[in-house]
Every structure is written in C-alpha cells, then in structure tokens.
Amino acid sequence: MVSVIIPTYKPQEYIYTCLNSLKEQSLAPKLFEIILVLNGCNEPFYSDLSQFIEDQMQALNVRLIQMDEAGVSSARNRGLTKAAGQFIAFIDDDDYVSPSYLKEMYDIAKQGYTPVSNISAFKDNGTENIPNYIALSFNKNKLRSNPNIVQLRSFFSTACCKLIDRKIIANRGFNPRYTHGEDSLFMALISDKVGRLKLTSENAVYYRRIRKNSAVTKKRTIKKKIGSNLQLAWAFAKIYLRAPHRYNFLFISTRIVASIRNIFESRPST
C-alpha cells in the first residue's frame, strides 16, 4: 500500500486541487491512503478540511491530523509515524499530480526500484509554465535503462516526485532545524539505502505550483542565505563523514557543491 503524506499550513483553495487530483488516481483506492497533516494552525481550517473529506472523498482512506507544532518537517515526520503503507509519497499542499501518478510509481516500486516521476512547474495563476531543472533532468535521462543516483541527483533536491520504500527511510526523518534545504538533506540522509532507480513514463506528472512568498520563493537576506547554505553544506558533509562506507562520495559531493552554488543563484542547483 502507498501512504501519501500532505503537510498543510493555513491552506487556501489550492489544497482542494491537490485532494481532487488524488480522487482521480487510476490506482485502486484500497491501495493507498492519504494522511493530511494540518500543522501550526487549527480552526477554521480543520473544520473546512473535515467537511470536504466527508462530502467529497468518501471513497478514499483519508486521515486528517492536527498538530500545534509548525513546520513542514515536523508535519512530515508526524505523517511518517502514522503511515501504514510500505511505500511513501510526499505531496505539497499547493501541488497536484496526474491521474496515473501513483499507479505508475507503485507498479515500478513493486519491482524493487525507487521510481521518480516527471515534473511540470507553473506559476500560481496557472497560465504559464516555468522551466524546471528537474524536468530537464527527466528529459535528459528518460532513455537511460539504469540511471544512477548521480545522474538523477536533481530529483534528490526534493522529497516529492518519487515513491520511497519505508525500508529505505527506516526510523529516520526530516530535520526541523532546517527551513531551507530540508528536503535535500533528508534525501541525502536516506540515500545510503536507495538502490536501483527508474523513471516513470512522461504521463506520470508531479505539478509544482510556484507561489509568491512561498517558502521556496521568499527572498532572504544575503547574510541569511550565506549562513543557511554553509550550514547545509556542513550537514551534508557530516552525513558522509559519520558513515563514509555507506554513502556515495560523488553524490554527497554534488550536494555540498550545490549548497555553495545556491548562495549565488536564485534557484536550487542540481
């Protein structure tokens, strides 16, 4: 079974686009559950979401969890403690997925691969697509029969766009201390257990919404940007140094280099 974990904070209308996309999945409803974690807020959001789930999602297994602690990492960690599935999918509340998204990845995951999907980024108004470095990596690698973690390193800057076996995650989680780069840090942490990778078809798409003033697009001061990226680079280094026999040196090196490059660039590096 697949557990879909969706953290949400003071959700707006886009959360319903996300949930409706899960209603349209070609994967049989009995094969996946949705864990919606409302974090750092309560009413009226809890009641609104509860009503929508009751009215619109009766055919699906949906659990709504409220927690006072804020932060996407804490919400995802809570979701992991409640997940019953063998495979984990992370979806952000302002994004949505294509109808074949879960089924294609589930079919691949059952074969012993870690599947990664196509991605399409778009502006909040929904009228303009945005070039995306992960989409470029998908197109570059889609003809490879056995892509490796270095070739697909762009996909490891996010926890989304993939289906992760619970055995890979084990008892590890996201570090709430980091508010930038926490996805990349988590993926690096669990990369020691990631084996064979496989791309889905181009039809399995993760649609990423780019919103103004979101955590990803919000501007930071130069001082904060330098400090957070240097701290992140050191965190990657520590992951490798603590167990160099378990981790891919070249892959972790690309994470460190990307953190340094992010100081000078406006988007995440690969």
C-alpha positions in Angstrom: 0.0 0.0 0.0 1.0 3.6 -0.6 0.8 6.3 2.1 0.5 9.8 0.7 1.7 12.4 3.2 0.5 16.0 2.7 1.6 18.7 5.2 -0.5 21.9 5.1 -0.4 25.2 7.0 -3.4 27.6 6.8 -4.4 26.0 3.4 -6.0 28.0 0.7 -8.2 26.9 -2.2 -5.2 25.1 -3.8 -5.4 22.3 -1.2 -8.7 21.2 -2.8 -7.0 21.0 -6.3 -4.4 18.7 -4.6 -7.0 16.5 -3.0 -9.2 16.3 -6.1 -6.2 15.1 -8.1 -5.9 12.2 -5.7 -9.6 11.4 -6.2 -8.8 10.9 -9.9 -6.0 8.4 -9.4 -6.1 5.3 -11.5 -4.6 3.3 -8.6 -7.3 1.4 -6.8 -8.5 3.3 -3.7 -7.8 0.3 -1.5 -4.1 0.5 -2.4 -3.4 4.0 -1.0 -4.2 6.2 2.0 -3.9 9.9 2.4 -2.5 11.4 5.5 -3.3 15.2 5.7 -1.3 16.9 8.4 -2.6 20.3 9.4 0.3 21.8 11.3 0.7 25.1 13.2 -2.9 26.1 13.0 -6.4 24.8 13.8 -9.8 26.5 13.0 -11.4 27.2 10.7 -9.1 25.1 8.6 -9.7 21.8 10.4 -13.5 22.1 10.1 -13.2 23.1 6.4 -11.0 20.2 5.5 -13.1 17.7 7.6 -16.2 18.8 5.7 -14.6 18.5 2.3 -13.3 15.0 3.2 -16.7 13.9 4.4 -18.5 15.4 1.4 -16.1 14.7 -1.5 -13.7 11.9 -0.5 -15.9 9.2 1.0 -14.4 6.5 -1.3 -10.9 7.1 -0.2 -9.0 6.4 3.0 -8.2 9.9 4.3 -6.9 10.8 7.8 -6.8 14.4 8.9 -4.3 15.1 11.7 -4.0 18.4 13.5 -0.8 19.4 15.4 0.1 22.7 17.0 3.8 22.5 16.1 4.5 24.4 13.0 7.0 23.5 10.2 6.8 21.2 7.2 9.5 18.9 8.5 7.6 18.3 11.7 4.4 17.7 9.8 6.0 15.1 7.5 7.6 13.4 10.5 4.2 13.1 12.1 2.8 11.7 8.9 5.5 9.1 8.8 4.6 7.9 12.3 1.0 7.4 11.2 1.7 5.9 7.8 0.6 2.3 7.3 1.9 1.8 3.7 5.0 0.1 2.5 5.7 3.0 0.1 5.7 6.7 0.9 4.7 9.6 -1.4 5.2 13.2 -0.3 3.0 15.8 -1.9 3.0 19.5 -1.0 -0.5 21.0 -0.5 -0.2 23.6 -3.3 0.8 21.0 -5.8 -1.1 18.2 -7.5 -0.5 15.1 -9.6 -1.7 13.5 -12.8 -4.2 10.6 -12.8 -1.6 7.9 -13.4 1.0 9.3 -10.9 0.5 6.8 -8.1 -0.2 3.7 -10.2 2.8 4.1 -12.4 5.1 4.6 -9.4 3.5 1.8 -7.4 3.9 -0.7 -10.3 7.6 0.3 -10.6 8.2 0.2 -6.8 6.8 -3.4 -6.6 9.6 -4.4 -8.9 12.3 -3.3 -6.4 13.1 0.1 -7.9 12.7 3.6 -6.5 10.6 5.3 -9.1 10.9 9.0 -9.9 8.4 10.9 -12.0 8.2 13.7 -14.5 7.5 17.2 -13.2 5.9 20.4 -14.5 6.2 23.7 -12.8 3.7 26.5 -13.3 3.0 30.0 -12.0 0.3 30.4 -9.4 -2.1 31.9 -12.0 -1.9 28.6 -13.8 -1.4 30.2 -17.2 2.4 30.0 -17.5 4.7 27.0 -17.3 8.2 27.6 -15.9 11.4 25.8 -17.0 12.4 23.4 -14.2 15.7 21.8 -13.6 14.1 18.5 -12.5 12.1 18.4 -15.7 15.3 19.0 -17.7 16.9 16.1 -15.8 13.9 13.9 -16.6 14.1 14.6 -20.3 17.9 14.1 -20.3 17.7 10.7 -18.6 14.4 9.3 -19.8 16.1 7.0 -22.3 18.6 5.5 -19.8 17.7 2.0 -18.8 19.6 2.1 -15.5 20.1 5.7 -14.4 22.2 6.1 -11.2 21.9 8.4 -8.2 24.4 10.9 -9.6 22.7 11.1 -13.0 19.4 11.7 -11.2 20.8 13.9 -8.5 18.3 16.8 -9.4 15.4 14.6 -8.2 17.1 14.3 -4.7 16.7 18.0 -4.0 13.0 17.3 -3.2 11.2 14.6 -1.3 8.4 14.8 -3.9 8.3 13.3 -7.4 9.1 9.8 -6.1 7.8 6.8 -4.2 10.1 5.7 -1.3 10.1 2.3 0.3 9.6 2.5 4.0 12.6 0.2 4.5 14.8 3.0 2.9 13.5 5.6 5.4 13.5 3.2 8.4 13.3 5.3 11.6 14.8 8.4 10.0 13.1 11.7 9.3 13.3 15.4 8.4 15.4 17.7 10.5 13.1 20.5 11.8 16.1 22.8 12.4 16.3 23.5 8.7 13.7 25.7 6.9 15.7 25.7 3.6 17.1 22.6 2.0 15.4 20.2 4.4 14.2 18.1 1.5 17.6 17.7 0.0 19.1 17.0 3.4 16.5 14.2 4.1 17.1 12.6 0.7 20.8 12.7 1.2 20.4 11.1 4.6 18.4 8.1 3.2 20.4 7.8 0.0 22.5 5.1 1.6 19.6 2.7 1.2 18.5 3.8 -2.3 19.3 1.1 -4.8 18.0 0.9 -8.3 16.2 3.9 -9.8 13.7 4.0 -12.6 11.8 6.8 -14.3 8.1 6.7 -14.9 6.6 7.5 -18.3 6.0 11.1 -19.2 2.4 10.7 -18.3 3.0 10.4 -14.5 3.5 14.1 -13.7 4.0 16.0 -10.5 2.7 19.5 -11.0 4.5 22.1 -8.9 2.9 25.4 -8.2 5.2 28.4 -7.9 3.6 30.9 -5.5 4.8 34.3 -4.5 6.1 34.5 -0.9 6.1 30.7 -0.5 9.0 29.1 1.4 10.7 28.4 -1.8 10.4 31.8 -3.5 10.5 34.1 -0.5 13.6 36.3 -0.6 16.2 36.0 2.1 18.9 38.5 3.2 22.3 37.8 1.8 23.5 37.1 5.4 20.8 34.5 6.0 21.3 33.0 2.6 25.1 32.5 3.1 24.6 31.3 6.7 21.9 28.7 5.9 23.7 27.3 2.8 27.0 27.0 4.6 25.2 25.2 7.4 23.5 22.9 4.9 26.8 22.1 3.2 28.3 21.2 6.6 25.3 19.0 7.3 25.8 17.1 4.1 29.5 16.6 4.9 28.6 15.3 8.4 26.3 12.7 6.9 29.1 11.3 4.8 31.8 11.6 7.5 29.8 9.7 10.0 29.5 6.6 7.7 31.7 7.0 4.6 31.4 3.3 3.8 27.6 3.6 3.3 27.3 6.8 1.2 28.2 7.6 -2.4 31.0 10.1 -2.2 30.3 11.7 -5.6 26.6 12.1 -4.8 27.2 13.8 -1.4 29.9 16.0 -3.0 27.3 17.3 -5.5 25.0 18.2 -2.6 27.8 20.2 -0.9 28.7 21.9 -4.2 25.0 22.7 -4.8 24.7 24.3 -1.4 27.6 26.6 -2.1 26.3 27.5 -5.5 22.9 28.3 -4.1 24.5 31.3 -2.3 25.0 32.9 -5.7 22.0 31.6 -7.6 18.2 32.3 -7.4 17.1 28.6 -7.8 18.3 25.4 -6.3 21.3 23.8 -8.0 21.5 20.3 -9.2 
